[in-house]
């Protein structure tokens, strides 16, 4: 019997995408540019997933945005805040610890 892992993947991706965005926003970017940056690195994200997440991060004070209307097409640019940098660093430390734990367990169970 095959198990559908899509719900597991969705849960894993939700948190991972937040970390990716906080890393990407070390420099100012607009949403579509983030989608393309992630795609070029092999990580597919839909705009209808990204934009609500950016709004939630902004509401929490982790990113801030501003409109650039100087060109024909207005764009909303996002950048990480100081608080966002702190949270990003904490999340990266958690991710590193989890990754180290997983790799250690995989190594231990390799010969079992």
C-alpha positions as CSV (number, residue, x, y, z in Angstrom):
1,X,0.0,0.0,0.0
2,X,1.5,3.3,-1.1
3,X,1.3,6.2,1.3
4,X,0.6,9.7,0.1
5,X,3.4,11.9,1.5
6,X,2.0,15.2,0.1
7,X,0.7,16.3,3.5
8,X,4.2,15.7,5.0
9,X,5.8,17.6,2.2
10,X,3.4,20.5,2.6
11,X,4.3,20.8,6.3
12,X,8.0,20.6,5.6
13,X,7.9,23.1,2.8
14,X,5.8,25.7,4.8
15,X,8.6,26.3,7.3
16,X,11.4,25.8,4.9
17,X,10.0,28.5,2.5
18,X,9.9,31.0,5.3
19,X,13.6,30.4,6.0
20,X,14.4,30.7,2.3
21,X,12.6,34.0,2.0
22,X,14.3,35.4,5.1
23,X,17.6,34.5,3.6
24,X,16.8,35.9,0.1
25,X,15.6,39.2,1.6
26,X,19.1,40.0,2.8
27,X,18.8,42.3,-0.2
28,X,15.7,44.1,-1.4
29,X,13.5,42.1,-3.8
30,X,10.0,42.0,-5.2
31,X,7.9,38.9,-5.1
32,X,8.2,37.7,-8.7
33,X,12.0,38.0,-8.5
34,X,11.9,35.8,-5.4
35,X,9.9,33.2,-7.3
36,X,12.4,33.2,-10.1
37,X,15.5,33.2,-7.8
38,X,14.1,30.1,-6.0
39,X,13.2,28.4,-9.3
40,X,16.7,28.8,-10.6
41,X,17.8,26.9,-7.5
42,X,15.4,24.1,-8.1
43,X,12.7,25.1,-5.6
44,X,9.3,25.7,-7.1
45,X,7.0,28.1,-5.3
46,X,3.7,29.5,-6.5
47,X,3.0,33.2,-6.3
48,X,-0.3,32.5,-4.5
49,X,1.8,30.8,-1.8
50,X,4.5,33.4,-1.6
51,X,2.5,36.6,-1.3
52,X,0.3,35.6,1.6
53,X,3.4,34.4,3.4
54,X,5.2,37.7,2.8
55,X,2.1,39.5,4.2
56,X,2.2,37.3,7.4
57,X,6.0,37.9,7.8
58,X,5.4,41.7,7.4
59,X,2.6,41.6,10.0
60,X,5.0,39.9,12.4
61,X,7.6,42.7,11.7
62,X,10.1,40.3,10.2
63,X,10.1,42.0,6.7
64,X,9.0,45.4,5.5
65,X,7.8,46.5,2.1
66,X,7.7,49.6,0.0
67,X,6.2,50.4,-3.4
68,X,8.4,51.5,-6.3
69,X,6.2,53.4,-8.7
70,X,9.0,55.0,-10.7
71,X,8.6,52.6,-13.6
72,X,5.7,51.7,-15.8
73,X,4.8,48.8,-13.6
74,X,4.6,49.4,-9.9
75,X,6.4,46.8,-7.8
76,X,6.3,46.1,-4.1
77,X,9.8,45.5,-2.7
78,X,10.5,43.5,0.4
79,X,13.5,43.5,2.7
80,X,14.3,41.8,6.0
81,X,14.1,43.8,9.2
82,X,16.5,43.7,12.2
83,X,14.0,41.5,14.0
84,X,13.7,39.3,10.9
85,X,17.5,38.9,10.8
86,X,17.5,37.7,14.4
87,X,14.7,35.2,13.7
88,X,16.4,34.1,10.5
89,X,19.6,33.4,12.4
90,X,17.7,31.5,15.1
91,X,15.9,29.4,12.4
92,X,19.1,28.7,10.6
93,X,20.7,27.5,13.8
94,X,17.6,25.2,14.4
95,X,17.8,23.9,10.9
96,X,21.5,23.2,11.2
97,X,21.0,21.3,14.5
98,X,18.2,19.3,12.9
99,X,20.3,18.6,9.9
100,X,23.2,17.5,12.0
101,X,21.0,15.2,14.1
102,X,19.5,13.6,11.0
103,X,22.9,13.1,9.3
104,X,24.2,11.5,12.6
105,X,21.2,9.2,12.8
106,X,21.5,8.2,9.1
107,X,25.2,7.4,9.6
108,X,24.5,5.3,12.7
109,X,21.7,3.3,11.1
110,X,23.6,2.9,7.8
111,X,25.0,-0.5,8.8
112,X,22.0,-1.8,10.7
